[in-house]
Amino acid sequence: MENKELIQLAIEAQKKAYVPYSKFSVGAAVFTDDERVFTGCNIENASYTPTICAERVAIFKAISEGSKSIKKIAIVAGDEMGYPCGVCRQVMMEFAQEAEIIVAKNTEEFKVYSLKDLLPHGFGPKDLEGYNV
Ligand code: THU
């Protein structure tokens, strides 16, 4: 899966964002360990807190359909580079620890990060090893 192709899918997903409150549209596309693609957009709510980010929609779609982990995730947000929020970085700690995180403005302008870049010293599944037996 080429980065540009994944970004294009994120751009398509961004068009489906349900954002009556923020008007800030986000799109994400993930490429999984078993080589499938899932997309997501942010979906807001009148009660605000049930709002979910595009990244988590895409990741949870993949996991709920049987994929085990995320190899790449492309994110587009608003008109600038689409950096993921802290909650989504934490969810990546669970399912996308080794992923290439493609933060994009469009298919030509993007940067690729590791999760270590975006969430240094993150807390994850390994930190609970030995406790939850
Ligand atoms: N949002 C995302 O979809 N992803 C992020 O990583 C940052 C924030 C959404 C949530 C809300 O619908 C809107 O952007 C404004 O916060």
Backbone and ligand atoms as CSV (ligand in chain L), in Angstrom:
chain,resi,resn,atom,element,x,y,z
A,1,MET,N,N,0.844,-1.210,0.000
A,1,MET,CA,C,0.000,0.000,0.000
A,1,MET,C,C,0.874,1.253,0.000
A,2,GLU,N,N,0.750,2.031,-1.038
A,2,GLU,CA,C,1.531,3.272,-1.156
A,2,GLU,C,C,0.956,4.359,-0.236
A,3,ASN,N,N,1.833,5.184,0.309
A,3,ASN,CA,C,1.375,6.263,1.188
A,3,ASN,C,C,0.346,7.161,0.514
A,4,LYS,N,N,0.618,7.517,-0.739
A,4,LYS,CA,C,-0.284,8.438,-1.451
A,4,LYS,C,C,-1.681,7.842,-1.625
A,5,GLU,N,N,-1.694,6.536,-1.866
A,5,GLU,CA,C,-2.973,5.849,-2.046
A,5,GLU,C,C,-3.777,5.868,-0.741
A,6,LEU,N,N,-3.083,5.623,0.362
A,6,LEU,CA,C,-3.753,5.623,1.670
A,6,LEU,C,C,-4.238,7.037,2.021
A,7,ILE,N,N,-3.436,8.037,1.684
A,7,ILE,CA,C,-3.848,9.429,1.935
A,7,ILE,C,C,-5.108,9.748,1.129
A,8,GLN,N,N,-5.132,9.305,-0.120
A,8,GLN,CA,C,-6.303,9.576,-0.968
A,8,GLN,C,C,-7.565,8.968,-0.355
A,9,LEU,N,N,-7.430,7.777,0.222
A,9,LEU,CA,C,-8.577,7.133,0.873
A,9,LEU,C,C,-9.004,7.924,2.123
A,10,ALA,N,N,-8.027,8.472,2.830
A,10,ALA,CA,C,-8.346,9.303,3.994
A,10,ALA,C,C,-9.073,10.579,3.551
A,11,ILE,N,N,-8.663,11.124,2.427
A,11,ILE,CA,C,-9.323,12.333,1.896
A,11,ILE,C,C,-10.783,12.021,1.527
A,12,GLU,N,N,-10.997,10.861,0.950
A,12,GLU,CA,C,-12.381,10.453,0.609
A,12,GLU,C,C,-13.202,10.294,1.886
A,13,ALA,N,N,-12.611,9.694,2.902
A,13,ALA,CA,C,-13.315,9.482,4.176
A,13,ALA,C,C,-13.624,10.816,4.855
A,14,GLN,N,N,-12.704,11.757,4.722
A,14,GLN,CA,C,-12.883,13.081,5.350
A,14,GLN,C,C,-14.174,13.752,4.855
A,15,LYS,N,N,-14.538,13.471,3.612
A,15,LYS,CA,C,-15.753,14.080,3.035
A,15,LYS,C,C,-17.016,13.586,3.734
A,16,LYS,N,N,-16.914,12.467,4.430
A,16,LYS,CA,C,-18.087,11.887,5.108
A,16,LYS,C,C,-18.188,12.334,6.571
A,17,ALA,N,N,-17.250,13.164,7.016
A,17,ALA,CA,C,-17.247,13.592,8.419
A,17,ALA,C,C,-18.599,14.207,8.799
A,18,TYR,N,N,-19.054,13.879,9.997
A,18,TYR,CA,C,-20.293,14.453,10.537
A,18,TYR,C,C,-19.882,15.456,11.602
A,19,VAL,N,N,-19.798,16.732,11.201
A,19,VAL,CA,C,-19.186,17.748,12.059
A,19,VAL,C,C,-20.047,19.011,12.186
A,20,PRO,N,N,-21.322,18.863,12.587
A,20,PRO,CA,C,-22.166,20.061,12.673
A,20,PRO,C,C,-21.699,21.042,13.747
A,21,TYR,N,N,-20.918,20.591,14.717
A,21,TYR,CA,C,-20.538,21.453,15.846
A,21,TYR,C,C,-19.187,22.120,15.630
A,22,SER,N,N,-18.174,21.346,15.273
A,22,SER,CA,C,-16.844,21.960,15.098
A,22,SER,C,C,-16.602,22.445,13.670
A,23,LYS,N,N,-17.290,21.814,12.714
A,23,LYS,CA,C,-17.041,22.072,11.281
A,23,LYS,C,C,-15.606,21.704,10.874
A,24,PHE,N,N,-14.971,20.901,11.685
A,24,PHE,CA,C,-13.581,20.490,11.442
A,24,PHE,C,C,-13.607,19.025,10.991
A,25,SER,N,N,-13.398,18.810,9.715
A,25,SER,CA,C,-13.504,17.454,9.149
A,25,SER,C,C,-12.162,16.734,9.190
A,26,VAL,N,N,-12.208,15.493,9.637
A,26,VAL,CA,C,-10.999,14.666,9.701
A,26,VAL,C,C,-11.285,13.345,8.993
A,27,GLY,N,N,-10.270,12.845,8.313
A,27,GLY,CA,C,-10.392,11.538,7.661
A,27,GLY,C,C,-9.174,10.698,7.982
A,28,ALA,N,N,-9.370,9.403,8.068
A,28,ALA,CA,C,-8.250,8.491,8.338
A,28,ALA,C,C,-8.427,7.227,7.512
A,29,ALA,N,N,-7.295,6.615,7.182
A,29,ALA,CA,C,-7.337,5.323,6.501
A,29,ALA,C,C,-6.219,4.479,7.080
A,30,VAL,N,N,-6.550,3.229,7.400
A,30,VAL,CA,C,-5.543,2.329,7.969
A,30,VAL,C,C,-5.299,1.155,7.036
A,31,PHE,N,N,-4.057,0.684,7.072
A,31,PHE,CA,C,-3.650,-0.528,6.355
A,31,PHE,C,C,-3.217,-1.512,7.430
A,32,THR,N,N,-3.794,-2.700,7.402
A,32,THR,CA,C,-3.654,-3.625,8.535
A,32,THR,C,C,-2.589,-4.696,8.306
A,33,ASP,N,N,-2.308,-5.428,9.400
A,33,ASP,CA,C,-1.358,-6.546,9.356
A,33,ASP,C,C,-1.786,-7.585,8.314
A,34,ASP,N,N,-3.087,-7.769,8.161
A,34,ASP,CA,C,-3.569,-8.750,7.182
A,34,ASP,C,C,-3.933,-8.080,5.847
A,35,GLU,N,N,-3.327,-6.923,5.628
A,35,GLU,CA,C,-3.344,-6.228,4.333
A,35,GLU,C,C,-4.740,-5.842,3.860
A,36,ARG,N,N,-5.528,-5.333,4.800
A,36,ARG,CA,C,-6.826,-4.774,4.451
A,36,ARG,C,C,-6.820,-3.283,4.761
A,37,VAL,N,N,-7.771,-2.582,4.177
A,37,VAL,CA,C,-7.865,-1.137,4.374
A,37,VAL,C,C,-9.221,-0.798,4.994
A,38,PHE,N,N,-9.197,0.073,5.990
A,38,PHE,CA,C,-10.434,0.578,6.595
A,38,PHE,C,C,-10.305,2.090,6.696
A,39,THR,N,N,-11.420,2.759,6.556
A,39,THR,CA,C,-11.392,4.223,6.645
A,39,THR,C,C,-12.305,4.693,7.768
A,40,GLY,N,N,-12.112,5.942,8.167
A,40,GLY,CA,C,-12.966,6.523,9.197
A,40,GLY,C,C,-13.013,8.030,9.068
A,41,CYS,N,N,-14.093,8.603,9.606
A,41,CYS,CA,C,-14.213,10.061,9.685
A,41,CYS,C,C,-14.630,10.385,11.111
A,42,ASN,N,N,-14.477,11.646,11.505
A,42,ASN,CA,C,-14.966,12.005,12.834
A,42,ASN,C,C,-16.480,12.133,12.807
A,43,ILE,N,N,-17.073,11.730,13.913
A,43,ILE,CA,C,-18.533,11.719,14.047
A,43,ILE,C,C,-18.879,12.407,15.365
A,44,GLU,N,N,-19.515,13.574,15.249
A,44,GLU,CA,C,-19.787,14.372,16.445
A,44,GLU,C,C,-21.187,14.093,16.989
A,45,ASN,N,N,-21.462,14.691,18.147
A,45,ASN,CA,C,-22.716,14.423,18.837
A,45,ASN,C,C,-23.169,15.690,19.562
A,46,ALA,N,N,-24.478,15.909,19.601
A,46,ALA,CA,C,-25.034,17.091,20.275
A,46,ALA,C,C,-24.645,17.134,21.743
A,47,SER,N,N,-24.367,15.967,22.305
A,47,SER,CA,C,-23.952,15.902,23.700
A,47,SER,C,C,-22.424,16.000,23.842
A,48,TYR,N,N,-21.772,16.299,22.741
A,48,TYR,CA,C,-20.324,16.565,22.639
A,48,TYR,C,C,-19.412,15.394,23.022
A,49,THR,N,N,-19.493,14.891,24.267
A,49,THR,CA,C,-18.493,13.894,24.677
A,49,THR,C,C,-18.566,12.579,23.900
A,50,PRO,N,N,-19.712,12.170,23.356
A,50,PRO,CA,C,-19.701,10.929,22.556
A,50,PRO,C,C,-18.973,11.068,21.216
A,51,THR,N,N,-18.566,12.262,20.878
A,51,THR,CA,C,-17.822,12.479,19.623
A,51,THR,C,C,-16.639,11.523,19.532
A,52,ILE,N,N,-16.440,10.988,18.324
A,52,ILE,CA,C,-15.281,10.095,18.139
A,52,ILE,C,C,-14.443,10.592,16.967
A,53,CYS,N,N,-13.142,10.465,17.118
A,53,CYS,CA,C,-12.204,10.919,16.101
A,53,CYS,C,C,-12.146,9.937,14.923
A,54,ALA,N,N,-11.748,10.476,13.784
A,54,ALA,CA,C,-11.620,9.680,12.558
A,54,ALA,C,C,-10.652,8.510,12.735
A,55,GLU,N,N,-9.543,8.758,13.408
A,55,GLU,CA,C,-8.520,7.718,13.575
A,55,GLU,C,C,-9.079,6.521,14.320
A,56,ARG,N,N,-9.820,6.810,15.409
A,56,ARG,CA,C,-10.348,5.700,16.209
A,56,ARG,C,C,-11.450,4.959,15.465
A,57,VAL,N,N,-12.240,5.664,14.683
A,57,VAL,CA,C,-13.257,4.963,13.873
A,57,VAL,C,C,-12.557,3.970,12.948
A,58,ALA,N,N,-11.521,4.424,12.253
A,58,ALA,CA,C,-10.817,3.547,11.295
A,58,ALA,C,C,-10.147,2.369,12.020
A,59,ILE,N,N,-9.479,2.654,13.127
A,59,ILE,CA,C,-8.783,1.583,13.866
A,59,ILE,C,C,-9.796,0.584,14.425
A,60,PHE,N,N,-10.858,1.075,15.015
A,60,PHE,CA,C,-11.843,0.158,15.630
A,60,PHE,C,C,-12.584,-0.642,14.563
A,61,LYS,N,N,-12.803,-0.051,13.411
A,61,LYS,CA,C,-13.412,-0.831,12.321
A,61,LYS,C,C,-12.496,-2.011,11.977
A,62,ALA,N,N,-11.204,-1.745,11.882
A,62,ALA,CA,C,-10.249,-2.804,11.521
A,62,ALA,C,C,-10.222,-3.907,12.581
A,63,ILE,N,N,-10.132,-3.507,13.838
A,63,ILE,CA,C,-10.041,-4.500,14.914
A,63,ILE,C,C,-11.354,-5.288,15.017
A,64,SER,N,N,-12.459,-4.597,14.871
A,64,SER,CA,C,-13.750,-5.292,15.009
A,64,SER,C,C,-14.032,-6.215,13.839
A,65,GLU,N,N,-13.285,-6.054,12.757
A,65,GLU,CA,C,-13.439,-6.959,11.605
A,65,GLU,C,C,-12.352,-8.033,11.588
A,66,GLY,N,N,-11.583,-8.115,12.663
A,66,GLY,CA,C,-10.659,-9.245,12.793
A,66,GLY,C,C,-9.192,-8.961,12.549
A,67,SER,N,N,-8.840,-7.760,12.107
A,67,SER,CA,C,-7.415,-7.438,11.978
A,67,SER,C,C,-6.825,-7.310,13.375
A,68,LYS,N,N,-5.541,-7.579,13.480
A,68,LYS,CA,C,-4.911,-7.575,14.807
A,68,LYS,C,C,-4.117,-6.311,15.086
A,69,SER,N,N,-3.558,-5.734,14.030
A,69,SER,CA,C,-2.770,-4.522,14.237
A,69,SER,C,C,-2.737,-3.690,12.959
A,70,ILE,N,N,-2.241,-2.463,13.144
A,70,ILE,CA,C,-2.224,-1.474,12.057
A,70,ILE,C,C,-0.779,-1.282,11.602
A,71,LYS,N,N,-0.556,-1.411,10.304
A,71,LYS,CA,C,0.799,-1.204,9.762
A,71,LYS,C,C,1.036,0.249,9.350
A,72,LYS,N,N,-0.049,0.882,8.824
A,72,LYS,CA,C,0.049,2.285,8.409
A,72,LYS,C,C,-1.268,2.969,8.709
A,73,ILE,N,N,-1.183,4.249,9.064
A,73,ILE,CA,C,-2.404,5.047,9.180
A,73,ILE,C,C,-2.138,6.401,8.544
A,74,ALA,N,N,-3.038,6.822,7.676
A,74,ALA,CA,C,-2.943,8.155,7.068
A,74,ALA,C,C,-4.052,9.020,7.656
A,75,ILE,N,N,-3.696,10.261,7.948
A,75,ILE,CA,C,-4.643,11.186,8.596
A,75,ILE,C,C,-4.652,12.516,7.850
A,76,VAL,N,N,-5.850,13.003,7.566
A,76,VAL,CA,C,-5.992,14.365,7.024
A,76,VAL,C,C,-7.005,15.105,7.889
A,77,ALA,N,N,-6.713,16.362,8.201
A,77,ALA,CA,C,-7.590,17.117,9.106
A,77,ALA,C,C,-7.642,18.575,8.673
A,78,GLY,N,N,-8.853,19.109,8.557
A,78,GLY,CA,C,-8.993,20.505,8.150
A,78,GLY,C,C,-8.223,20.746,6.866
A,79,ASP,N,N,-7.525,21.883,6.801
A,79,ASP,CA,C,-6.762,22.221,5.596
A,79,ASP,C,C,-5.263,22.121,5.822
A,80,GLU,N,N,-4.875,21.753,7.023
A,80,GLU,CA,C,-3.436,21.692,7.338
A,80,GLU,C,C,-3.039,20.257,7.666
A,81,MET,N,N,-1.827,20.071,8.182
A,81,MET,CA,C,-1.370,18.735,8.540
A,81,MET,C,C,-2.256,18.170,9.656
A,82,GLY,N,N,-2.628,16.901,9.514
A,82,GLY,CA,C,-3.587,16.305,10.443
A,82,GLY,C,C,-2.949,15.507,11.561
A,83,TYR,N,N,-2.499,16.188,12.597
A,83,TYR,CA,C,-1.883,15.472,13.726
A,83,TYR,C,C,-2.944,14.844,14.632
A,84,PRO,N,N,-2.708,13.611,15.072
A,84,PRO,CA,C,-3.708,12.938,15.912
A,84,PRO,C,C,-3.742,13.469,17.348
A,85,CYS,N,N,-4.915,13.439,17.954
A,85,CYS,CA,C,-5.060,13.891,19.343
A,85,CYS,C,C,-4.430,12.868,20.288
A,86,GLY,N,N,-4.330,13.230,21.535
A,86,GLY,CA,C,-3.693,12.376,22.528
A,86,GLY,C,C,-4.428,11.061,22.744
A,87,VAL,N,N,-5.746,11.114,22.702
A,87,VAL,CA,C,-6.518,9.876,22.910
A,87,VAL,C,C,-6.246,8.903,21.766
A,88,CYS,N,N,-6.205,9.408,20.551
A,88,CYS,CA,C,-5.933,8.537,19.399
A,88,CYS,C,C,-4.502,8.002,19.456
A,89,ARG,N,N,-3.573,8.793,19.928
A,89,ARG,CA,C,-2.190,8.300,20.084
A,89,ARG,C,C,-2.179,7.145,21.083
A,90,GLN,N,N,-2.975,7.257,22.142
A,90,GLN,CA,C,-3.030,6.184,23.133
A,90,GLN,C,C,-3.644,4.916,22.522
A,91,VAL,N,N,-4.665,5.078,21.695
A,91,VAL,CA,C,-5.262,3.906,21.027
A,91,VAL,C,C,-4.251,3.289,20.058
A,92,MET,N,N,-3.434,4.121,19.432
A,92,MET,CA,C,-2.362,3.597,18.559
A,92,MET,C,C,-1.356,2.784,19.379
A,93,MET,N,N,-1.153,3.173,20.630
A,93,MET,CA,C,-0.248,2.442,21.522
A,93,MET,C,C,-0.727,1.002,21.686
A,94,GLU,N,N,-2.014,0.803,21.582
A,94,GLU,CA,C,-2.609,-0.528,21.726
A,94,GLU,C,C,-2.554,-1.325,20.421
A,95,PHE,N,N,-2.835,-0.654,19.304
A,95,PHE,CA,C,-3.037,-1.381,18.048
A,95,PHE,C,C,-2.109,-0.971,16.909
A,96,ALA,N,N,-1.335,0.066,17.102
A,96,ALA,CA,C,-0.527,0.576,15.986
A,96,ALA,C,C,0.869,0.962,16.463
A,97,GLN,N,N,1.389,0.150,17.384
A,97,GLN,CA,C,2.656,0.536,18.022
A,97,GLN,C,C,3.816,0.628,17.044
A,98,GLU,N,N,3.817,-0.228,16.024
A,98,GLU,CA,C,4.917,-0.216,15.050
A,98,GLU,C,C,4.514,0.476,13.743
A,99,ALA,N,N,3.392,1.136,13.747
A,99,ALA,CA,C,2.846,1.670,12.487
A,99,ALA,C,C,3.618,2.890,11.971
A,100,GLU,N,N,3.531,3.056,10.661
A,100,GLU,CA,C,3.940,4.327,10.053
A,100,GLU,C,C,2.734,5.240,10.160
A,101,ILE,N,N,2.919,6.395,10.755
A,101,ILE,CA,C,1.816,7.340,10.930
A,101,ILE,C,C,2.019,8.474,9.936
A,102,ILE,N,N,1.143,8.534,8.972
A,102,ILE,CA,C,1.286,9.480,7.867
A,102,ILE,C,C,0.379,10.678,8.139
A,103,VAL,N,N,1.015,11.781,8.475
A,103,VAL,CA,C,0.286,13.012,8.786
A,103,VAL,C,C,0.300,13.845,7.502
A,104,ALA,N,N,-0.873,14.051,6.931
A,104,ALA,CA,C,-0.918,14.616,5.578
A,104,ALA,C,C,-1.714,15.913,5.482
A,105,LYS,N,N,-1.266,16.728,4.549
A,105,LYS,CA,C,-2.069,17.890,4.144
A,105,LYS,C,C,-2.802,17.523,2.860
A,106,ASN,N,N,-2.100,16.814,1.996
A,106,ASN,CA,C,-2.673,16.292,0.747
A,106,ASN,C,C,-1.741,15.163,0.277
A,107,THR,N,N,-1.980,14.632,-0.911
A,107,THR,CA,C,-1.179,13.475,-1.356
A,107,THR,C,C,0.268,13.848,-1.682
A,108,GLU,N,N,0.558,15.130,-1.779
A,108,GLU,CA,C,1.933,15.575,-2.079
A,108,GLU,C,C,2.688,16.033,-0.841
A,109,GLU,N,N,1.947,16.562,0.118
A,109,GLU,CA,C,2.585,17.132,1.318
A,109,GLU,C,C,2.213,16.300,2.544
A,110,PHE,N,N,3.170,15.513,2.996
A,110,PHE,CA,C,2.918,14.688,4.187
A,110,PHE,C,C,4.233,14.354,4.884
A,111,LYS,N,N,4.108,13.958,6.158
A,111,LYS,CA,C,5.265,13.520,6.937
A,111,LYS,C,C,4.941,12.170,7.545
A,112,VAL,N,N,5.964,11.349,7.673
A,112,VAL,CA,C,5.764,10.018,8.238
A,112,VAL,C,C,6.468,9.948,9.596
A,113,TYR,N,N,5.708,9.534,10.602
A,113,TYR,CA,C,6.237,9.436,11.969
A,113,TYR,C,C,6.091,8.014,12.491
A,114,SER,N,N,6.862,7.714,13.520
A,114,SER,CA,C,6.624,6.494,14.296
A,114,SER,C,C,5.805,6.922,15.518
A,115,LEU,N,N,5.221,5.929,16.199
A,115,LEU,CA,C,4.468,6.284,17.403
A,115,LEU,C,C,5.411,6.804,18.491
A,116,LYS,N,N,6.645,6.303,18.473
A,116,LYS,CA,C,7.629,6.805,19.463
A,116,LYS,C,C,7.871,8.300,19.278
A,117,ASP,N,N,7.811,8.756,18.012
A,117,ASP,CA,C,7.954,10.204,17.757
A,117,ASP,C,C,6.799,10.985,18.395
A,118,LEU,N,N,5.597,10.442,18.229
A,118,LEU,CA,C,4.394,11.201,18.612
A,118,LEU,C,C,3.960,10.962,20.059
A,119,LEU,N,N,4.400,9.826,20.615
A,119,LEU,CA,C,4.019,9.510,22.000
A,119,LEU,C,C,5.226,8.908,22.731
A,120,PRO,N,N,6.228,9.753,22.996
A,120,PRO,CA,C,7.413,9.227,23.681
A,120,PRO,C,C,7.064,8.754,25.094
A,121,HIS,N,N,7.707,7.674,25.518
A,121,HIS,CA,C,7.477,7.103,26.855
A,121,HIS,C,C,6.006,6.762,27.089
A,122,GLY,N,N,5.323,6.326,26.041
A,122,GLY,CA,C,3.896,6.012,26.171
A,122,GLY,C,C,3.651,4.798,27.044
A,123,PHE,N,N,2.465,4.760,27.607
A,123,PHE,CA,C,2.030,3.635,28.434
A,123,PHE,C,C,1.246,2.672,27.554
A,124,GLY,N,N,1.636,1.390,27.571
A,124,GLY,CA,C,0.961,0.440,26.694
A,124,GLY,C,C,0.839,-0.939,27.295
A,125,PRO,N,N,0.394,-1.902,26.483
A,125,PRO,CA,C,0.152,-3.263,26.958
A,125,PRO,C,C,1.355,-3.859,27.693
A,126,LYS,N,N,2.551,-3.566,27.233
A,126,LYS,CA,C,3.751,-4.155,27.865
A,126,LYS,C,C,3.899,-3.731,29.323
A,127,ASP,N,N,3.403,-2.540,29.647
A,127,ASP,CA,C,3.533,-2.044,31.018
A,127,ASP,C,C,2.673,-2.819,32.008
A,128,LEU,N,N,1.723,-3.579,31.505
A,128,LEU,CA,C,0.853,-4.357,32.400
A,128,LEU,C,C,1.280,-5.814,32.495
A,129,GLU,N,N,2.288,-6.174,31.701
A,129,GLU,CA,C,2.742,-7.566,31.725
A,129,GLU,C,C,3.226,-7.928,33.124
A,130,GLY,N,N,2.772,-9.085,33.606
A,130,GLY,CA,C,3.192,-9.528,34.918
A,130,GLY,C,C,2.223,-9.102,36.023
A,131,TYR,N,N,1.382,-8.114,35.758
A,131,TYR,CA,C,0.431,-7.668,36.775
A,131,TYR,C,C,-0.934,-8.336,36.607
A,132,ASN,N,N,-1.323,-8.500,35.348
A,132,ASN,CA,C,-2.689,-8.955,35.085
A,132,ASN,C,C,-2.763,-10.466,34.867
A,133,VAL,N,N,-2.032,-11.223,35.687
A,133,VAL,CA,C,-2.040,-12.681,35.519
A,133,VAL,C,C,-3.084,-13.323,36.424
L,1,THU,N1,N,-10.676,15.088,15.751
L,1,THU,C1,C,-10.341,13.954,15.060
L,1,THU,O1,O,-11.174,13.376,14.349
L,1,THU,N2,N,-9.071,13.486,15.185
L,1,THU,C2,C,-8.105,14.077,15.933
L,1,THU,O2,O,-7.039,13.505,16.110
L,1,THU,C3,C,-8.323,15.425,16.473
L,1,THU,C4,C,-9.762,15.805,16.625
L,1,THU,C5,C,-12.043,15.604,15.626
L,1,THU,C6,C,-12.882,15.474,16.863
L,1,THU,C7,C,-13.892,16.584,16.652
L,1,THU,O3,O,-14.936,16.090,15.838
L,1,THU,C8,C,-13.136,17.627,15.855
L,1,THU,O4,O,-12.006,16.981,15.322
L,1,THU,C9,C,-12.683,18.827,16.660
L,1,THU,O5,O,-11.983,18.439,17.784
